[in-house]
Amino acid sequence: MTKTNVKLFAEFPEVTTPQWEEKILADLKGKEYEKALVWRTNEGFSVRPYYRAENLEGLGYLDAAPGEFPFVRGNEAGHSWLVRQDIVVTGFAEANKKALEVLGKGVNSLGFIFDCSARPAIEDLQNLLKEICLEAAEINFVCSCRNCDVTGAFTELVKQGPWNKARVTASVNNDPLCVLMLKGRFEEGNEPEAFSQLAEKVKSGSSIPGMRTVGVNGKFFGHSGASVVQELAFSLSMGAEYLTRLTAAGLTPDEAAKAVKFNFSISNNYFLEIARLRAGRYLWAHIVKAFGANIPDSMKMMVHSETGMFNKTVYDPYVNLLRTQTEAMSAALGGAHSITVLPFDALFRDPSEFSERIARNQQILLKEESNIDKVTDAAGGSYYIENLTAALIGQVWKLFLETGDRGGFLAALREGFIQKQISEMAARRDQNLALRRENLLGINQFPNFTETIREERDPMVFQPMDLTVKDAEVETLKPYRSGQHFEALRYRTDQYALTHKRPAAFMLTMGNLAMRKARAQFSCNFFAVAGFEVIDNNGFNSAEEGLAAARDAGAGIIVVCSSDEEYAEILPTLVPLMRKEEILVVAGNPACRPQLEEAGVKNFIHVRSNLLQELTQFQASLTIQS
């Protein structure tokens, strides 16, 4: 590829990196460069405040065009993706009716989700797919149970026609390793039988060139709190495990690789998600090649991306629309084969017609209004994204090799290595949320003060998903949502308020105007996270006046908001006036805290407080129970 560098503005002198660094250090005025400007990610690498052309040197894959090995810039020369909508099959005729409806509304990929009781025969699939052109729409079957084997029935259906099987694209989500890591045992009873049955399904489906019969459901790593690096590394390791088992069963590396489809969740980390898909294609292409594959098409990583559940919320659910929009955009720019945008209300109820329409239109907007599908690898050449891609390649490969050193995915899972890595990352992310180092809008930061949930919710909405069976052989992953602990806390308050007066936090503001307003605003946000009523005030002339107003309001929590210096004067006067049932709180962490504690003040809230822990204790003090 010919490289030419043309200056757009020749009249301006070139600025070197040392000159930029010198200017940055001057502007920092003594602040530490690394702390002020370098972002340390959860992925194990740091991100610089800026990148230049020199930072692209040594990235050999930049010379490959879209559609060329190692496919960083995309599997094809063009760029488009399939708009997928999943349908839960409770009845074949009903699911068919809904499928036909959504196909006329912009959807060109269908996902049919079966429960474990389903055993669809050819006749059932004929009813399910009636009047659907299999050459025009991708068909995907999702079921985690061995009883629900669609592979053979669908293959036979396609053979019967009238479709040209060379133009049919489909997938069956056969993923015994995912079943093992979620339930603790293989559905088939034992390891040899699980992989033997999988190999038979792959061989059965191989008569349809566009059919993928092995699913790598990496999304459950993300749903369990894994980082972007962990989700990709363990997914690649799972994919490599399948290649090993399938080639051992007699399939060629090309046949095995062409059967694999990756299902990823999309996180809220916009640029990292774009880079993740690019890095994934690079690494998978090299892994498949190392297995001895010769056909370029078999080295292409097929990815279905789904907006993740980890950062979605039950409270303030319309914010989910903002989350899913940016997530879908990052998956599209990253080069996903197909994308599912989950409806904003899918967490806590059967999605409505309105929410499903909005979810479809979010992708159509990206295609028809933003024209994202008209540009191939729009992120290509970006100094920032190319460096993120390279950094992810390095970190993911390191963890992939570490998993391989333990004997591969299955051995590492049995050992507990994968679960330990993910649980440690999840704990770190939970801690960051509790300390508000990371924000989840409407949940641990800027809650909607007036929002309440009056109707009863399924308790499982606020709990991890535990599918562990009785005789589990391995420790299981338990997918959850990052905000569910906060939401359970708030829901407990809402349910309590149905039969009691809603607990109230009263802002007793005094003294320095700027400090009392800032601390009152902080405290209102703090207590509103738990669903408490917050009562703000303009200010009081004395502690006695403020306390009388708090009692008139019936507040159980009284939050003193002032400056550090004035606390030493206000609190010694206020503490003796407090009643036993009243909870006194100081907003801030003043230098005089030891003296205030000696005077009887027990509660302090500030920017370094563990929000979840503190609010749980306040609920307990108020005897709020679910």
C-alpha positions as CSV (number, residue, x, y, z in Angstrom):
1,M,0.0,0.0,0.0
2,T,1.4,3.4,-1.0
3,K,1.8,5.8,1.9
4,T,1.7,9.5,1.4
5,N,1.8,12.2,4.0
6,V,0.4,15.5,2.9
7,K,0.3,18.5,5.3
8,L,-3.1,20.2,5.2
9,F,-1.7,23.5,6.4
10,A,1.8,24.0,5.2
11,E,1.9,27.6,6.5
12,F,2.0,26.3,10.1
13,P,5.3,25.0,11.5
14,E,5.3,21.3,12.5
15,V,5.1,20.8,16.3
16,T,7.1,17.9,17.7
17,T,6.0,15.6,20.5
18,P,8.6,17.1,22.9
19,Q,7.2,20.5,22.2
20,W,3.7,19.3,23.0
21,E,4.9,17.6,26.2
22,E,6.7,20.8,27.3
23,K,3.5,22.9,26.7
24,I,1.4,20.3,28.6
25,L,3.7,20.3,31.6
26,A,3.6,24.1,31.7
27,D,-0.2,24.1,31.6
28,L,-0.4,21.5,34.4
29,K,1.4,24.0,36.7
30,G,3.0,21.4,38.8
31,K,0.3,18.7,38.7
32,E,1.6,15.2,38.1
33,Y,1.3,14.3,34.4
34,E,0.4,10.7,35.0
35,K,-2.3,11.3,37.6
36,A,-3.9,14.3,35.8
37,L,-4.0,13.1,32.2
38,V,-3.3,9.4,31.8
39,W,-6.4,7.1,32.1
40,R,-5.7,3.7,33.7
41,T,-8.3,1.3,32.4
42,N,-9.8,-1.8,34.0
43,E,-8.2,-3.6,31.0
44,G,-4.6,-3.4,32.4
45,F,-3.2,-0.7,30.2
46,S,-3.0,3.1,30.2
47,V,-4.4,5.5,27.7
48,R,-2.5,8.6,26.8
49,P,-4.1,12.1,26.6
50,Y,-3.2,12.3,22.9
51,Y,-1.8,10.2,20.1
52,R,0.1,11.1,16.9
53,A,1.1,9.4,13.7
54,E,4.3,8.2,15.2
55,N,2.2,6.0,17.6
56,L,1.0,4.0,14.6
57,E,4.5,2.8,13.7
58,G,5.0,-0.9,13.9
59,L,1.3,-1.8,13.5
60,G,1.7,-4.2,10.5
61,Y,-2.1,-4.9,10.1
62,L,-2.6,-1.3,9.0
63,D,-1.5,-2.3,5.5
64,A,-4.4,-4.7,5.2
65,A,-7.6,-3.4,3.5
66,P,-11.1,-4.4,4.7
67,G,-11.8,-8.0,3.8
68,E,-8.2,-8.9,3.9
69,F,-6.4,-11.0,6.5
70,P,-6.3,-10.5,9.5
71,F,-9.6,-8.7,9.0
72,V,-9.1,-5.9,11.5
73,R,-10.8,-3.5,9.2
74,G,-13.8,-5.8,8.6
75,N,-14.6,-9.2,7.1
76,E,-15.8,-7.7,3.9
77,A,-14.9,-4.8,1.6
78,G,-18.3,-3.3,2.2
79,H,-19.9,-2.5,5.6
80,S,-23.4,-3.3,6.7
81,W,-24.9,-5.3,9.5
82,L,-28.1,-7.2,10.2
83,V,-30.8,-5.8,12.4
84,R,-31.9,-8.6,14.6
85,Q,-34.9,-9.0,16.9
86,D,-35.3,-12.0,19.2
87,I,-38.7,-13.6,19.7
88,V,-39.6,-15.9,22.6
89,V,-41.4,-18.9,21.2
90,T,-44.4,-19.8,23.3
91,G,-46.3,-21.0,20.3
92,F,-45.1,-21.6,16.8
93,A,-48.0,-19.8,15.0
94,E,-47.8,-16.8,17.4
95,A,-44.1,-16.5,16.9
96,N,-44.5,-16.8,13.1
97,K,-47.0,-14.0,13.2
98,K,-44.7,-11.7,15.1
99,A,-41.8,-12.6,12.9
100,L,-43.7,-11.6,9.8
101,E,-44.7,-8.3,11.4
102,V,-41.1,-7.3,12.4
103,L,-39.7,-8.3,9.0
104,G,-41.8,-5.6,7.5
105,K,-40.4,-3.1,9.9
106,G,-36.7,-3.1,9.2
107,V,-35.6,-6.4,10.8
108,N,-33.6,-8.8,8.6
109,S,-32.3,-11.2,11.2
110,L,-34.6,-13.2,13.5
111,G,-33.7,-14.9,16.8
112,F,-36.1,-17.6,18.0
113,I,-35.7,-18.4,21.7
114,F,-37.0,-21.8,22.9
115,D,-37.4,-23.0,26.5
116,C,-36.2,-26.3,27.6
117,S,-39.5,-28.0,27.1
118,A,-39.5,-27.4,23.4
119,R,-38.6,-30.3,21.0
120,P,-39.3,-28.7,17.6
121,A,-39.8,-31.2,14.8
122,I,-39.8,-30.3,11.0
123,E,-43.5,-29.7,11.1
124,D,-43.1,-27.2,14.0
125,L,-40.4,-25.3,12.1
126,Q,-42.5,-25.2,9.0
127,N,-45.2,-23.4,11.1
128,L,-42.6,-21.2,12.7
129,L,-41.1,-20.1,9.4
130,K,-44.2,-20.1,7.3
131,E,-44.0,-17.4,4.5
132,I,-40.5,-16.3,5.6
133,C,-38.0,-16.3,2.8
134,L,-34.9,-18.0,4.3
135,E,-32.8,-16.4,1.6
136,A,-33.7,-12.9,2.6
137,A,-33.6,-13.1,6.4
138,E,-31.1,-14.7,8.7
139,I,-32.6,-17.3,11.1
140,N,-31.1,-17.9,14.5
141,F,-32.2,-20.5,17.1
142,V,-31.4,-20.0,20.8
143,C,-31.8,-22.8,23.3
144,S,-29.5,-24.1,26.0
145,C,-31.0,-27.5,26.5
146,R,-30.0,-30.7,24.7
147,N,-33.7,-31.7,24.5
148,C,-34.2,-28.7,22.2
149,D,-32.1,-29.8,19.2
150,V,-33.1,-27.7,16.2
151,T,-30.0,-28.4,14.1
152,G,-31.2,-31.6,12.4
153,A,-34.8,-30.4,11.9
154,F,-33.8,-27.1,10.3
155,T,-31.2,-28.7,8.1
156,E,-33.8,-31.2,6.8
157,L,-36.3,-28.4,6.3
158,V,-33.9,-26.4,4.1
159,K,-33.1,-29.5,2.1
160,Q,-36.7,-30.0,1.3
161,G,-36.7,-26.5,-0.3
162,P,-37.8,-24.4,-2.0
163,W,-34.8,-22.3,-1.0
164,N,-31.3,-22.3,-2.5
165,K,-29.4,-23.6,0.5
166,A,-26.3,-21.8,-0.7
167,R,-28.1,-18.5,0.0
168,V,-29.5,-19.4,3.4
169,T,-27.8,-17.9,6.5
170,A,-28.6,-19.3,9.9
171,S,-27.2,-20.2,13.3
172,V,-28.0,-22.6,16.1
173,N,-26.7,-21.6,19.5
174,N,-25.1,-24.9,20.5
175,D,-22.8,-24.1,23.4
176,P,-22.1,-26.9,25.9
177,L,-19.3,-25.0,27.5
178,C,-21.6,-22.1,28.3
179,V,-24.1,-24.5,29.8
180,L,-21.3,-25.9,32.0
181,M,-20.1,-22.4,33.2
182,L,-23.7,-21.3,34.0
183,K,-25.2,-24.5,35.4
184,G,-22.1,-26.4,36.6
185,R,-22.7,-29.5,34.6
186,F,-22.9,-30.6,30.9
187,E,-26.6,-31.1,29.8
188,E,-25.4,-34.2,28.1
189,G,-24.2,-35.7,31.4
190,N,-20.5,-35.9,30.7
191,E,-17.8,-34.2,28.7
192,P,-17.1,-36.8,26.0
193,E,-20.8,-37.0,25.2
194,A,-21.2,-33.3,25.1
195,F,-18.5,-32.8,22.5
196,S,-19.5,-35.9,20.5
197,Q,-23.1,-34.5,20.1
198,L,-21.7,-31.1,19.2
199,A,-19.5,-32.6,16.5
200,E,-22.6,-34.5,15.1
201,K,-24.6,-31.2,15.0
202,V,-21.7,-29.4,13.2
203,K,-21.5,-32.2,10.6
204,S,-25.3,-32.2,10.2
205,G,-25.3,-28.4,9.6
206,S,-22.3,-28.3,7.3
207,S,-24.6,-29.1,4.3
208,I,-25.8,-25.5,4.5
209,P,-22.8,-23.3,3.8
210,G,-24.1,-20.3,5.6
211,M,-25.1,-22.1,8.8
212,R,-23.2,-21.7,12.1
213,T,-23.9,-24.5,14.6
214,V,-21.5,-23.5,17.5
215,G,-22.2,-20.5,19.7
216,V,-19.5,-18.9,21.8
217,N,-21.6,-16.9,24.3
218,G,-19.0,-14.5,25.6
219,K,-21.8,-12.2,26.6
220,F,-22.2,-14.1,29.8
221,F,-18.7,-13.1,30.9
222,G,-19.6,-9.4,30.4
223,H,-22.9,-10.0,32.2
224,S,-21.0,-11.4,35.2
225,G,-18.8,-8.4,35.5
226,A,-15.8,-9.2,33.3
227,S,-13.8,-6.5,31.7
228,V,-13.6,-6.1,27.9
229,V,-10.2,-7.9,27.9
230,Q,-11.6,-10.8,29.9
231,E,-14.7,-11.2,27.9
232,L,-12.7,-11.3,24.6
233,A,-9.8,-13.4,26.0
234,F,-12.1,-16.1,27.5
235,S,-14.3,-16.1,24.5
236,L,-11.4,-16.7,22.2
237,S,-10.2,-19.5,24.6
238,M,-13.6,-21.1,24.5
239,G,-13.6,-20.8,20.7
240,A,-10.1,-22.5,20.6
241,E,-11.4,-25.2,22.9
242,Y,-14.2,-26.0,20.4
243,L,-11.7,-26.0,17.5
244,T,-9.6,-28.5,19.4
245,R,-12.5,-30.8,20.2
246,L,-14.1,-30.6,16.7
247,T,-10.8,-31.3,14.8
248,A,-10.2,-34.2,17.2
249,A,-13.7,-35.5,16.2
250,G,-12.6,-35.6,12.5
251,L,-13.6,-32.1,11.2
252,T,-11.0,-30.1,9.3
253,P,-9.9,-26.8,10.9
254,D,-11.7,-24.9,8.2
255,E,-14.9,-26.8,8.8
256,A,-14.7,-26.3,12.5
257,A,-14.0,-22.6,12.3
258,K,-16.7,-21.9,9.8
259,A,-19.2,-23.4,12.3
260,V,-18.4,-20.9,15.1
261,K,-20.3,-17.7,15.9
262,F,-19.4,-15.4,18.7
263,N,-22.1,-13.7,20.8
264,F,-20.8,-10.6,22.7
265,S,-22.4,-8.1,25.0
266,I,-21.7,-4.5,24.3
267,S,-20.6,-2.4,27.3
268,N,-20.9,1.4,27.7
269,N,-17.2,1.9,26.9
270,Y,-17.7,3.3,23.5
271,F,-14.2,3.5,22.0
272,L,-13.0,0.3,23.7
273,E,-16.0,-1.6,22.2
274,I,-15.1,-0.4,18.7
275,A,-11.5,-1.5,19.3
276,R,-12.6,-4.8,20.9
277,L,-14.3,-6.1,17.8
278,R,-11.3,-5.1,15.6
279,A,-8.9,-6.8,18.0
280,G,-11.1,-9.9,18.2
281,R,-11.1,-10.3,14.4
282,Y,-7.3,-10.0,14.4
283,L,-6.7,-12.6,17.1
284,W,-9.3,-15.1,15.9
285,A,-7.9,-15.0,12.4
286,H,-4.5,-15.8,13.7
287,I,-5.8,-18.5,16.1
288,V,-7.7,-20.3,13.3
289,K,-4.7,-20.0,11.0
290,A,-2.5,-21.6,13.7
291,F,-4.9,-24.5,13.8
292,G,-4.0,-25.2,10.1
293,A,-7.0,-23.6,8.3
294,N,-6.3,-22.6,4.7
295,I,-9.5,-20.9,3.5
296,P,-9.6,-17.2,4.3
297,D,-13.4,-17.2,4.9
298,S,-13.0,-19.6,7.7
299,M,-10.6,-17.2,9.5
300,K,-13.3,-14.5,9.7
301,M,-14.8,-14.0,13.1
302,M,-18.6,-13.8,12.9
303,V,-19.9,-11.6,15.7
304,H,-23.4,-11.0,16.9
305,S,-23.5,-8.1,19.3
306,E,-26.2,-7.5,21.9
307,T,-26.6,-4.5,24.1
308,G,-25.4,-5.7,27.5
309,M,-27.5,-6.1,30.6
310,F,-24.8,-5.2,33.1
311,N,-25.3,-1.5,33.0
312,K,-29.1,-1.4,32.4
313,T,-31.5,-0.2,35.1
314,V,-35.0,-0.7,36.4
315,Y,-35.2,2.8,37.8
316,D,-35.1,5.6,35.4
317,P,-35.4,3.1,32.6
318,Y,-35.6,5.6,29.7
319,V,-31.9,6.3,30.3
320,N,-31.4,2.7,28.9
321,L,-32.3,4.2,25.5
322,L,-29.2,6.4,25.7
323,R,-27.1,3.5,26.8
324,T,-28.3,1.2,24.0
325,Q,-28.0,3.8,21.3
326,T,-24.3,4.4,21.9
327,E,-23.7,0.7,22.4
328,A,-25.3,-0.1,19.1
329,M,-23.3,2.6,17.4
330,S,-20.0,1.2,18.8
331,A,-20.9,-2.3,17.6
332,A,-21.8,-1.0,14.2
333,L,-18.6,1.0,13.8
334,G,-16.6,-2.0,15.2
335,G,-17.9,-4.2,12.4
336,A,-20.5,-6.5,14.0
337,H,-22.2,-9.0,11.7
338,S,-25.6,-8.5,13.4
339,I,-26.8,-6.4,16.4
340,T,-29.7,-6.9,18.8
341,V,-30.8,-3.8,20.7
342,L,-32.7,-4.9,23.8
343,P,-35.9,-2.9,24.6
344,F,-35.4,-0.4,27.4
345,D,-38.0,-2.3,29.6
346,A,-36.8,-5.8,28.9
347,L,-35.3,-6.1,32.4
348,F,-38.5,-6.0,34.4
349,R,-41.4,-6.9,32.1
350,D,-42.3,-8.4,28.8
351,P,-41.3,-5.6,26.3
352,S,-44.2,-3.6,25.0
353,E,-44.9,-3.0,21.3
354,F,-43.6,0.6,21.9
355,S,-40.3,-0.4,23.4
356,E,-39.7,-3.0,20.7
357,R,-40.4,-0.5,18.0
358,I,-38.0,2.0,19.6
359,A,-35.3,-0.7,19.8
360,R,-35.6,-1.5,16.1
361,N,-35.6,2.2,15.2
362,Q,-32.4,2.8,17.1
363,Q,-30.6,0.7,14.5
364,I,-32.5,2.0,11.6
365,L,-31.6,5.5,12.6
366,L,-27.9,4.5,12.5
367,K,-28.4,3.0,9.0
368,E,-30.9,5.3,7.3
369,E,-30.2,8.6,8.9
370,S,-26.6,8.5,10.0
371,N,-25.5,6.3,7.1
372,I,-23.0,4.4,9.2
373,D,-23.3,1.4,7.0
374,K,-22.1,3.4,4.0
375,V,-18.6,3.7,5.4
376,T,-16.3,0.8,5.8
377,D,-14.3,0.9,9.0
378,A,-14.9,4.5,9.8
379,A,-12.6,4.2,12.8
380,G,-9.7,3.0,10.7
381,G,-6.7,5.3,10.9
382,S,-7.8,7.0,14.1
383,Y,-4.6,7.3,16.1
384,Y,-6.6,6.8,19.3
385,I,-8.7,3.7,18.2
386,E,-5.8,2.1,16.4
387,N,-3.7,2.3,19.6
388,L,-6.6,1.0,21.6
389,T,-6.9,-1.9,19.2
390,A,-3.2,-2.7,19.5
391,A,-3.3,-2.4,23.3
392,L,-6.3,-4.8,23.5
393,I,-4.6,-7.2,21.1
394,G,-1.6,-7.3,23.5
395,Q,-3.6,-7.6,26.7
396,V,-6.2,-10.1,25.4
397,W,-3.4,-12.3,23.9
398,K,-1.6,-12.3,27.2
399,L,-4.7,-13.6,29.1
400,F,-5.5,-16.0,26.3
401,L,-2.0,-17.6,26.6
402,E,-2.3,-17.6,30.4
403,T,-5.6,-19.6,30.1
404,G,-3.9,-21.9,27.6
405,D,-1.0,-22.5,30.0
406,R,-3.6,-24.0,32.4
407,G,-4.7,-26.5,29.8
408,G,-7.2,-24.4,27.8
409,F,-10.6,-23.1,28.6
410,L,-12.2,-26.2,30.0
411,A,-9.3,-27.0,32.3
412,A,-9.1,-23.3,33.5
413,L,-12.8,-23.4,34.2
414,R,-12.6,-26.6,36.2
415,E,-9.6,-25.1,38.1
416,G,-11.7,-22.0,38.9
417,F,-9.2,-19.6,37.2
418,I,-11.7,-18.0,34.9
419,Q,-14.3,-17.6,37.7
420,K,-11.7,-16.0,40.0
421,Q,-10.5,-13.6,37.4
422,I,-14.0,-12.4,36.7
423,S,-15.2,-12.3,40.3
424,E,-12.2,-10.2,41.3
425,M,-12.9,-7.8,38.4
426,A,-16.7,-7.7,39.3
427,A,-15.8,-6.9,42.9
428,R,-13.6,-4.1,41.8
429,R,-16.3,-2.6,39.6
430,D,-18.9,-3.0,42.4
431,Q,-16.6,-1.1,44.7
432,N,-16.0,1.6,42.2
433,L,-19.8,2.0,41.9
434,A,-20.3,2.1,45.7
435,L,-17.6,4.7,46.0
436,R,-18.9,6.6,43.0
437,R,-15.6,6.4,41.2
438,E,-17.8,5.1,38.4
439,N,-21.3,6.5,37.9
440,L,-24.5,4.8,36.8
441,L,-26.8,7.6,35.9
442,G,-30.1,7.6,37.9
443,I,-28.8,4.9,40.2
444,N,-25.7,5.9,42.2
445,Q,-25.6,9.4,40.8
446,F,-28.3,12.0,39.9
447,P,-31.4,9.9,40.8
448,N,-34.8,11.0,39.8
449,F,-36.1,12.4,43.2
450,T,-39.7,11.9,42.3
451,E,-39.6,8.4,40.8
452,T,-41.2,5.6,42.7
453,I,-42.1,2.0,41.9
454,R,-45.4,1.2,43.4
455,E,-46.1,-2.1,41.7
456,E,-44.6,-5.3,42.9
457,R,-41.5,-6.5,41.0
458,D,-40.2,-10.0,40.7
459,P,-37.5,-10.3,43.4
460,M,-35.2,-11.9,40.8
461,V,-34.9,-8.6,39.0
462,F,-32.7,-7.4,41.9
463,Q,-30.7,-10.6,42.3
464,P,-28.0,-12.4,40.4
465,M,-29.1,-15.1,37.9
466,D,-28.1,-18.3,39.6
467,L,-28.7,-21.4,37.3
468,T,-26.5,-23.7,39.3
469,V,-27.8,-27.3,39.3
470,K,-27.7,-29.7,42.3
471,D,-24.7,-31.8,41.3
472,A,-22.5,-29.0,39.8
473,E,-19.0,-30.0,38.9
474,V,-17.6,-26.4,38.6
475,E,-18.2,-23.1,40.3
476,T,-20.7,-21.2,38.1
477,L,-20.9,-17.7,36.8
478,K,-23.8,-15.7,38.1
479,P,-24.8,-12.9,35.7
480,Y,-26.0,-9.8,37.4
481,R,-26.5,-6.0,36.9
482,S,-24.1,-3.6,38.3
483,G,-26.8,-1.3,39.8
484,Q,-29.1,-4.0,41.2
485,H,-27.8,-3.7,44.8
486,F,-28.6,0.0,44.7
487,E,-32.0,-0.7,43.1
488,A,-32.8,-3.3,45.7
489,L,-32.1,-0.7,48.3
490,R,-34.4,1.9,46.7
491,Y,-37.1,-0.7,46.0
492,R,-37.1,-1.6,49.7
493,T,-37.8,2.0,50.5
494,D,-40.5,2.3,47.9
495,Q,-42.3,-0.8,49.2
496,Y,-41.9,0.4,52.8
497,A,-43.5,3.7,51.8
498,L,-46.7,2.0,50.6
499,T,-47.7,1.4,54.2
500,H,-45.5,3.9,56.1
501,K,-44.5,7.5,55.8
502,R,-41.6,7.7,53.4
503,P,-38.3,8.3,55.3
504,A,-37.1,11.9,54.9
505,A,-33.7,13.5,55.1
506,F,-33.8,17.2,56.1
507,M,-31.1,19.6,55.1
508,L,-30.2,21.8,58.0
509,T,-28.3,24.4,56.2
510,M,-26.4,27.1,58.0
511,G,-23.5,29.5,57.6
512,N,-21.3,29.9,54.6
513,L,-23.6,30.2,51.6
514,A,-21.4,28.4,49.0
515,M,-20.5,25.5,51.2
516,R,-24.0,24.9,52.6
517,K,-25.6,24.9,49.1
518,A,-22.9,22.6,47.7
519,R,-23.1,20.2,50.6
520,A,-26.9,20.2,50.6
521,Q,-27.0,19.4,46.9
522,F,-24.5,16.5,47.5
523,S,-26.6,15.2,50.4
524,C,-29.8,15.4,48.6
525,N,-28.3,13.2,45.8
526,F,-26.8,10.9,48.4
527,F,-30.1,10.1,50.2
528,A,-32.3,10.2,47.1
529,V,-30.3,7.2,45.8
530,A,-32.1,5.1,48.5
531,G,-35.5,6.6,47.6
532,F,-35.6,8.8,50.7
533,E,-37.6,12.1,50.5
534,V,-35.1,14.9,50.6
535,I,-36.0,18.3,52.0
536,D,-33.7,21.1,51.0
537,N,-33.7,24.6,52.6
538,N,-32.4,28.1,52.0
539,G,-30.7,28.4,55.4
540,F,-31.3,28.9,59.1
541,N,-30.1,31.4,61.5
542,S,-29.5,29.0,64.3
543,A,-29.3,25.2,65.0
544,E,-32.5,25.4,67.1
545,E,-34.4,27.0,64.3
546,G,-33.3,24.4,61.9
547,L,-34.0,21.5,64.3
548,A,-37.6,22.8,64.9
549,A,-38.2,23.0,61.1
550,A,-36.9,19.4,60.7
551,R,-39.3,18.1,63.4
552,D,-42.2,20.0,61.8
553,A,-41.3,18.2,58.5
554,G,-41.3,14.8,60.3
555,A,-37.8,14.0,59.2
556,G,-36.0,11.0,60.7
557,I,-32.6,12.1,59.3
558,I,-31.2,15.6,59.9
559,V,-28.2,16.5,57.7
560,V,-26.2,19.5,58.8
561,C,-24.7,21.3,55.8
562,S,-22.2,24.1,56.5
563,S,-18.4,24.7,56.2
564,D,-15.8,22.7,58.0
565,E,-14.9,25.7,60.2
566,E,-18.5,26.3,61.3
567,Y,-19.2,22.7,62.2
568,A,-17.0,23.1,65.3
569,E,-19.5,25.8,66.5
570,I,-22.8,24.4,65.3
571,L,-22.6,20.7,66.3
572,P,-21.8,21.1,70.1
573,T,-24.9,23.2,70.3
574,L,-27.1,20.8,68.3
575,V,-26.1,17.4,69.6
576,P,-27.6,17.8,73.1
577,L,-30.9,18.8,71.6
578,M,-31.2,15.6,69.5
579,R,-33.8,12.9,70.4
580,K,-32.8,9.3,70.6
581,E,-34.8,8.3,67.5
582,E,-33.4,11.1,65.3
583,I,-30.3,10.5,63.1
584,L,-27.8,13.3,62.9
585,V,-25.6,13.4,59.9
586,V,-22.7,15.8,59.0
587,A,-22.2,16.5,55.3
588,G,-18.4,16.4,54.8
589,N,-15.3,15.0,56.5
590,P,-14.0,18.0,58.5
591,A,-10.7,18.3,60.2
592,C,-12.5,18.6,63.5
593,R,-14.2,15.2,63.0
594,P,-12.5,13.7,66.1
595,Q,-13.8,16.5,68.3
596,L,-17.3,16.1,66.8
597,E,-17.2,12.3,67.4
598,E,-16.3,13.0,71.0
599,A,-19.4,15.3,71.2
600,G,-21.6,12.4,70.0
601,V,-21.7,12.8,66.2
602,K,-21.6,9.3,64.6
603,N,-22.5,9.8,60.9
604,F,-20.5,11.6,58.3
605,I,-21.1,11.5,54.5
606,H,-18.6,12.7,52.0
607,V,-17.2,12.0,48.5
608,R,-15.2,9.1,49.8
609,S,-18.1,7.4,51.6
610,N,-19.1,3.9,50.6
611,L,-22.6,5.0,49.3
612,L,-24.1,1.5,49.3
613,Q,-22.8,0.6,52.8
614,E,-23.8,3.9,54.3
615,L,-27.4,3.9,52.9
616,T,-27.9,0.3,53.9
617,Q,-27.0,1.3,57.5
618,F,-29.4,4.2,57.4
619,Q,-32.1,2.0,56.3
620,A,-31.4,-0.5,59.1
621,S,-31.4,2.4,61.6
622,L,-34.9,3.4,60.4
623,T,-36.0,-0.3,60.5
624,I,-36.9,-0.3,56.8
625,Q,-37.4,-3.9,55.7
626,S,-38.7,-5.4,52.5
